Amino acid sequence: MALQDLSRGGFPDGFLFGAATSAYQIEGSGFGSAGLSHWDTFAATPGNVVGGEDGRRACEHYLRWESDLDLIRDAGMDAYRFSVNWARVQPDGQGRLNAEGMDFYDRLVDGMLERGLKPYLTLYHWDLPAALSRRGGWVNRDVADWFADYARLVTGRLGDRVASVATINEPWCVAWLSHFHGAHAPGLRDVSAAAHAMHHVLLAHGRALEAMRAEGVKNLGIVLNFEHIAPATDRPEDVRAAAREDAIYNRWFIEALTKGTYPAEALAGLERWMPGRWQDDMAGIRAPLDWLGVNYYRRALKVHDPDSLWPAIAETPGPLPKSSMGWEIYPEGLRHRLAGLARDHVGDLPIYVTENGMAAEDSVLGETVDDAVRLDYIDTHLRAVQAAIRDGANVRGFFYWSLLDNYEWAFGYDKRFGLVHVDFATLKRTPKNSYHALARMLRRNE
Ligand code: FCB
């Protein structure tokens, strides 16, 4: 059975196992005098989220955080990746501090330490204060300074106790998905806004690194998302479309961070829409990282779309088994990505798989939640990590996405990624079979 032949012994010494969540998806943004974020306003606008659902209550983690941390400890995990809601600590995005919000994260971090869990902090997992969104958000160059101030504020309070700090979660989603596809807050579909956001998100990362380093905060990184992108056919136009998608999705951020350049295939369409003198910012953007976070879920097949303007890419369903997001399951892509990043971009820099997991149609029978497909997914992806380590990647940890079933953004509460089932009527937590199997694995050393 899946996970039975795996143990800690199959991973390098000190390899960390953990689970990941994010603030908006679990806490309940309505609690604790938090300011509004652009996810609150996006979700309140008709047509943006399935069923009009929002994160005002979510999993009520804001009230139930102690027993949620117990679940992580009881699974035998080593670390917990969580994020801070910017609008909870700075309701207007700048200036005024909400002490109640900062105290919450203070207690949360202490709660992790009391349970022997290493806190892996992410500063930005998408909850931009609505007050900043109204001033242009990621499209406004000032966002870099707003974010650096916020980073300094949060790490000034928590930096002495967290094991690591990530600036931004998934800049592709922050910029492209949200300003070009319009699928996430702020829901724009504007190539110029997208080009500005693609650059400003990296500028903000660089400024925040600089600000935190000046204060002596250690172990700073960023979390990028990657997909295994391939052409659906070997027709030259499909091969070129897949290469364009690869440049925008997989190469834009890592090449800027490690080489100080943007890929030509992406600049071909974006350069005329970029902010002026963007080249002058590249030196700050490529400031050294202490580690890299990799989120990986799936393979995606691309074709040329003759009816569309640049970048003229469409996606087509592939033949592999899929998660309930419709995402093709392809563990080889994770091995390939980790090994390729080590070889081509980051060398020996520590890499963490900061998210990997799947949404499934779990079957709930009393206290038992059968999620055999998820178990299999975890098994095959952990083996892919082992293979990448054999190939030479310095992978130091793996965080399952997610601890709990939660608010899956524009999909609302329908898509369940958790190791722990959440009944959204009662908010009762029930560990799934995958949780129990992972806990057994984490107790084995040989
Ligand atoms: C990632 C996000 C995370 C969650 C998973 C399924 O893109 O970082 O919040 O939505 O996908």
Residues whose N, C-alpha, C, O or C-beta is under 5 A from the ligand:
A	BS01	FCB	E170
